[in-house]
Amino acid sequence: MSLKTARQPIALSCGEPAGIGPELAVKAWETLRDSCPFVWIGDPRHLPADCPWQQVEQPADAISISAEHLPVYPLTFAAPAEPGQIDPANAAGVIKAIETGVKLVQSGQASALCTAPIHKKALMDGANFAFPGHTEFLAHLGGDVPVVMMLASPQLRVVPATIHIPLSAVPHQLTPAQLRQTIEITARGLRDQFGIAHPRIAVAGLNPHAGEDGAMGREELEWINALLADMQNDSYDLSGPHPADTLFHAAARTRYDAAICMYHDQALIPIKTLDFDRGVNVTLGLPFVRTSPDHGTACDIAGQDIANPTSLIEALRLAQRMGATP
């Protein structure tokens, strides 16, 4: 049984200390304060010099101090951080912050995990990081569970069935078993973490016009139609495969709770066009809630006080709502 309550704080891992993560954490706290308590996990030396932070011994302490101070669960990194100057010596500390956040959520001390962006090459150079990114590492920490990536905003939720692979590889990686698993994990996440009792899922076609009866591609005819029909018989509320060019206008979006797309850009172009700043990365399939802002470390603008905190603020707010879902 979960120990979390609606008022438990969120664990926010620091991400790359030379990127915009530390300054965005302060900006997010200045906006949210005690309306969405979170505890920042990292080395306090990496925060902006004028940040009014306070050390906490346990995450629950964040609730009482968030109105006046940024709660910090301190870790000691190997080196200070200079904005924009990546130092692989801090890689082990970045990894430790993620691991600490996961432990706090799994032990019931935090309601959810939000992760600031990491610099993957720095982690590989400094700590022989063996994972392609955050998502794969968190899946490992969660018990090597299968996961999917959702991008969510107030206007749209999308799940790409294949992610960071060349477009030419999509038809080969996209298999009936893989698409079925993506649909199953998405439906379960919408029920368990978004509180949607009967989730409606729209599935985009792989080919233009969803293949147009084989004239523009045969995957829909050969197996996608049959897979969706089979899962509909198993009580999944699915529609499609839909032509992707008619799936994302305002009226269409009222007819589903999430859209599953066949490849990266088919999913990310519509959500970034509709709601660029408020998109949130959600990992479904983990045994805990994880959100992240939908941007990178932006080392080129770190320390200049021009980074937009909107995506991190939305990621924290979504983590709070998901972490409180029964």
N, C-alpha and C positions, 0 to 999 in steps of 0.2 A: 504494500500500500504506500502511495506517495505521501511524504511528509510535508509537502509544500502547501502554503496558503497564499491567498491572493495578495497579502501584504509583504511577503518575502521579497527581498531585493533581487535585482538581476546582477549576475556576474558579467562584467565587461573586461575581456582580456585586452591587453594594451596594443597588440599588433606591433608593426615595425616602429621602433622608437624614433627613427630619423624621418619618418613620414608624417602625415597629417593626423595620425591617430591621437596622439596626446592632446593637441590643441582642440581637436573636435570633441574629445571627451569633456573638456572644460566647457566648450560652447554648449554641448548637449546638457550638461549639468546646470548651466546658467538658465537654460530654458525650462528644464523639467523639475529641477530641485526635488522637493518631497512629493510631487505628484506622481513621480515614477522613480522611486529610489533605486540606485544601482551602486555597486562597488567596483571601482577601477582596480584591476590587478596589474601591477607593474612596478617599476622603479620610480619613486617620486622625483628623483633627479631629472627624469625625462619630461616632466610636466613643465608648462610655461612658468617662468619665474614668479609671476604674480598670482599664481593659482592658490586660492584659500583651501588647501586640502587638510584632511585629518585622518590619521591612521585609525583603522578599526581592527580589533582582535578577532571578530567574527562578523560575517555579513549582516546579521540582524541589527548590529549597531548602526548600520547606514540609515535605518529608518528614522532614528531620532536626530541625526546630525545633517541629513541631506538639505534641509532648508538653508543652512548657513555655510556648510563646508562640503567639498567633494570627498566622499568616503574613499579611502585608499587601503587596499589590502597589499602591503608592501612586499616586493621581492627585490633582492639585490642582484643587479646585472653586473656583467664583467667590466663595463665601461660606461662613461657618460654618453650622451647622444647629442650630436650636432645636426640640426635640421638640414635635411637634404644630403647628408654624408653617411651612406650606409656603412656600418661597421659589423662585419661578420662575427666579431667577438661577442656581440649581444644575442647571437642566434639561440644559444642554449636558454637564455632567459626568456625569449619570446615563446619558445616551445614550452617552457615551464609554466608560463602564464596561462597558456591554453589548457595544459593538463590540470592546473590548479582550478581553473574555472569549471572544467568538467567534474572534478571531484566535489566541488562545492554544490553543484546542482545534483549530482548523483547521491550525495549524502543528505540532501534535503535542506541544506543551508541557504541555497539560492533557488529561485523559482525557474530560472531560465538562464541560458548563456547567450551573450551577444559578443561577437568577435570583431575587433578592428582589423583592417587589412594587414596581411603579412607580405614580406618580400621574399618570394620563394627561392631566388638565387642566393640571397644572403643566408637563408637557413641551410641550403645545400652546402655552401662554401664554409660556413662556420660550424655546422653541427651534423654534416652528412645526412640531412633530412631526406628520408627515403620515400616521401609521399608527394604526388603531383601538386597537392594543395591542401587547404584547410579541410575541405569536405572529406577527402579520403582519410586524412589523419583522424578526424572526429569519428568517422565510421569505424576505424580501428579501435579508438578508445571506447567506443560504444559496444564493442564485442564483435567487430568485423561483420557488421550488419549491412544488408543492401540498402542504399539510400538513393534519393533523387533530389535534384535541385529545383526549387520553385522560386520564381520571382513574383513578388506580391506587391500590390499597391491598392489604394482605395478604389481604383477603377478596373483592375484586371489582375487575375492570377494565371500564370503560365508555367508549364513544366516542359522542358525540352527532353525528349526521350533519348536523344544522343546529344553530347555536349561538345567538348573541345577536340573535334576530329575534322579532317578535311571533308568537304562536301562530297567528294568522290567516294569516301569510305562509308557514308551514311547507309546506302542500301545494303551493304554487307554486314554492318554492325546491327542494324535494325532487324531483329528477328521476332517471330511470334512470342517466344518465351520472354525476351527482353521487354517488349511492349506490354505484355500482360503484367509483368512485374511492376513496371512503371505505373500502370493504371491502378493496380492493387495498392501500392504504397501511397499514391496520391489520394485515393478514396479513403484509406484509413487515416491519413494525416488530416484530411478535411473534417472527418468525423471526430477524431480524438483530440486534435490540437486547435482546430478552428471552431469546433462546436456545431458543425453542420450535420444534422442528424441523417439527412438523405441527400448526399452530395450529387450534383448534376455535373457531369464531365463531358465536354465536347472534345472530339479528337479530330485533328487536322489531317488531311490527306498528305501523302508524301509528294505526289506529283501535281503539276498544275491542273486545276479543275478537278482535283481528286482522281486524276487519271482519265476522266471523261470516257468511261466504259472501255478502257484499254487503248484509246487513241493516243494518250499522252503518257503512258506508263501502265504497267500491269500489276504492280504490287497490291493495289487496292482490290483488284479482281481476284488475284491469286491467293491472298491470305488475310489482308487487313479487314475486309468486309466480314469474312467468316469469323475472325477472332472477336470482333466487336459484337456480332450476333450471339456468339457463344457466351460471352461475358454478360450480355443483357439477359440471357436465360438464367444466369447465376445471380440475378437481382441487382446488377450494377446499372445505374441510370446513366447510360452512355448515348451519345448521338454522334453521327459521322460515319465514315470520314467526310469532313467538310472541305470544300475548296478554301484554302487559307486566305484568299483575298476577300472572302465574304464573312470571315469569322470574327472580326474584331471591331466592326462599327458599333455604334451605341446600342442599336436595337438588338443586335446579335448577342452582345455581352450580357443582356438581361436574362438570357436563356440558359446560362450555365454558371457554375461556381468556380470552375477552373478549366482551362484549355490545355490539352496535351498536344504538343507540337513535335514534329519528327526530327528537327535539327535545331541547332543553336540559334541562328539568325531568324528562323521562322517564329521563334518564341520571343526573342529579346528585342527585335525591331519594334513590334507593336507596343510593348510595355514601355520601352524607352521613348517612343514617340508620344505616347499618351501621357506619361507621368514620369519624366526623366528623373527629377530630384527625389521623388518619394518612393522609388522602387526599393524593395527589401529582398535580400537573399535569404531563403528559408531552406534548411535541410530537413526533408521529411524521411522518416524511417529510423531515425535515432531513438534511443530510449529516453531522450530528454529533448527539451526545446532548444533550438539554436537558430538565431537570426544573425544577419550581418548587413552592413550597408553595402549597396550595390556600386562600389567604386574601389579603386586601388589605393596604393600608398601615397601617390601624388607627391613624390619627393621633390619634384621640381618647384612646387609652391609651398613646401613645408616651412613653417616659421614666419610666413609673411602675413598671417592673419587674414587670408582671403578665402580659405577653404570653406565650402558650404556644409554646414552640419545637418542639413535637412534629412538626408538618407539615414544617418546614424540616429537622429531623434526618432524617425519613424521605425527604425529597427528596434530601438529600445521600447517604444510604445507597443509595437506588435509583440515583442517578447513578453511584455507584461500581460497583455491580453491572453496570449497563448499559454503562458505559465499558470494563469488562474483558471483555465478551462478544466472542469471536472474530468 
